[in-house]
Amino acid sequence: MVMAASAFIGAGARKRLADRVAELERLRWETAGLRARIGGCRLDLEDCFAASGLFAPAAEGLRAGLGPARAIEACGLRARGLELFAAGLEAETVEGQLENIDIFADSLDADLAAARDDLSKKGRLYLGLSILCGAAVCVILS
């Protein structure tokens, strides 16, 4: 039972790393879609957010009269530089918004690479250490 519990602890730690990678991948995908809708379709920001699954709560915030920065807070996302990204979407020109999206996408790419590296290295480490600690506890208890 101790071994199983320790393995679950390690698996839980690894799952948190995998969830972070998945969240960043989805944010990167949605950011690329947002760029395409703003740049290619020339939709306004509210329509772009509404067409997105991840940024859909921000569309409701814009309809309620919030600025883009406050509206994106309603999405509950966690990413480095998200506040600057949201503030940059208040640019008056489409070119300014696209430049801001490109800068944020570059930042996301770096964060995603680091998260994937953490998952590959630390994921195995967490699982292995938790099993080893469970085995040590079993030896001590016996």
C-alpha positions in Angstrom: 0.0 0.0 0.0 2.9 2.3 0.8 4.5 1.6 -2.6 1.2 2.3 -4.4 0.7 5.6 -2.5 4.2 6.8 -3.3 3.8 5.9 -6.9 0.6 7.9 -7.1 2.4 10.9 -5.6 5.1 10.7 -8.3 2.5 10.2 -11.0 0.6 13.2 -9.7 3.7 15.4 -9.9 4.4 14.2 -13.4 0.7 14.8 -14.4 1.0 18.5 -13.2 4.0 18.9 -15.5 2.1 17.3 -18.4 -0.9 19.5 -17.7 1.3 22.6 -17.9 2.6 21.5 -21.3 -0.9 20.9 -22.5 -2.1 24.3 -21.3 0.8 26.1 -23.0 0.2 24.2 -26.2 -3.4 25.1 -26.2 -2.6 28.7 -25.4 -0.1 28.8 -28.3 -2.7 27.3 -30.7 -5.4 29.8 -29.6 -2.9 32.7 -29.9 -2.1 31.6 -33.5 -5.8 31.4 -34.2 -6.3 34.9 -32.7 -3.6 36.2 -34.9 -5.2 34.7 -38.0 -8.6 36.1 -37.2 -7.3 39.6 -36.5 -4.8 39.7 -39.3 -6.5 37.7 -42.0 -10.2 38.2 -41.4 -9.9 41.7 -39.9 -12.4 40.8 -37.2 -12.7 43.0 -34.2 -11.3 41.8 -30.9 -14.7 40.8 -29.4 -15.5 38.6 -32.4 -12.0 37.1 -32.4 -12.4 36.2 -28.7 -15.9 34.8 -29.2 -14.7 32.5 -32.0 -12.0 31.1 -29.6 -12.6 28.4 -27.1 -10.0 29.5 -24.7 -10.6 33.3 -24.9 -14.4 33.0 -25.0 -14.8 34.4 -21.5 -12.9 37.5 -22.6 -15.5 38.2 -25.2 -18.1 38.4 -22.5 -15.9 40.8 -20.6 -15.6 43.0 -23.7 -19.3 43.0 -24.1 -19.6 44.0 -20.5 -17.4 47.1 -21.1 -14.1 45.8 -19.8 -10.9 46.5 -21.6 -8.9 43.6 -23.2 -6.5 43.4 -20.3 -9.3 43.0 -17.7 -11.4 40.7 -20.0 -8.5 38.2 -20.5 -8.2 37.9 -16.7 -11.6 36.3 -16.8 -10.2 33.4 -18.8 -8.1 32.1 -15.8 -5.0 31.5 -17.8 -1.5 31.2 -16.4 1.4 32.3 -18.6 4.4 34.5 -18.3 3.8 37.8 -20.0 0.0 37.4 -20.3 -0.7 40.7 -18.7 1.6 42.5 -21.2 0.0 40.6 -24.0 -3.5 41.6 -22.9 -2.5 45.2 -22.4 -0.9 45.2 -25.9 -4.2 44.1 -27.4 -5.5 47.6 -26.6 -3.4 48.9 -29.5 -5.4 51.1 -31.8 -4.1 49.5 -35.0 -4.3 46.0 -36.3 -0.6 46.1 -37.0 0.1 46.9 -33.3 -2.1 44.0 -32.2 -0.4 41.6 -34.6 3.1 42.7 -33.4 2.0 42.2 -29.8 0.6 38.7 -30.6 3.9 37.8 -32.3 6.0 38.9 -29.3 3.7 36.8 -27.0 3.9 33.8 -29.3 7.7 33.9 -29.2 7.6 34.0 -25.4 5.1 31.1 -25.4 7.4 29.1 -27.7 10.3 29.5 -25.2 8.0 28.6 -22.2 6.7 25.6 -24.1 10.1 24.3 -24.9 11.2 24.7 -21.2 8.0 23.0 -20.0 8.5 20.0 -22.4 12.1 19.7 -21.2 10.9 19.7 -17.6 8.4 17.0 -18.4 10.9 14.8 -20.1 13.5 15.2 -17.3 11.6 15.8 -14.1 8.7 13.6 -15.0 10.8 10.5 -14.9 12.7 11.8 -11.9 9.5 12.4 -9.9 8.1 9.0 -10.6 11.4 7.2 -9.9 12.1 9.1 -6.7 8.6 8.5 -5.4 8.9 4.8 -6.0 12.3 4.7 -4.4 11.1 6.6 -1.4 8.2 4.2 -1.0 10.6 1.3 -1.1 12.7 2.9 1.5 9.7 3.4 3.8 8.8 -0.2 3.3 12.3 -1.3 4.3 12.2 0.9 7.3 8.8 -0.3 8.4 9.7 -4.0 8.0 
